[in-house]
Amino acid sequence: MNLPALERTTHHGIPVLHSDIRATFTGALMFAVGIRDESPRTAGITHLLEHAVMAGVGKVRVLHNARTAEDVIEFFAEGSEADVVDFLGRVARSIATIDSLTDETVSEQHRIVAAEMGE
């Protein structure tokens, strides 16, 4: 089976990679920042940021998740095109308003990340 070529474009200066593969619609927002960018003093901050962004997304009707790795924070979803677009739009809005997080939200997400890490 020959896979369609991966096409590269930009959207408002943001690199976009896409391919027309007939399968479940999948979309992701990926940021080239991760654990490698943390200092000992800021260890865990990218994971906390991932959680804070997802807390701002709210309930969605699509299979979704996020992850923090060595070199990336990624938010992704799989489902209908409309539901994936809705999810990614919610992620973008949550990121755009990250400076309005309350201390309560940050503390709650900190507790969740600490529990995930076994601390």
Salt bridges, closest charged atoms under 4 A:
GLU7 OE1 - HIS18 NE2 3.93
ASP20 OD2 - ARG22 NH2 3.02
ASP37 OD2 - ARG36 NE 3.75
GLU74 OE1 - ARG67 NE 2.86
ASP83 OD1 - ARG61 NH2 2.73
ASP86 OD2 - ARG90 NE 2.93
GLU116 OE1 - HIS47 NE2 3.03
GLU116 OE1 - HIS51 NE2 3.29
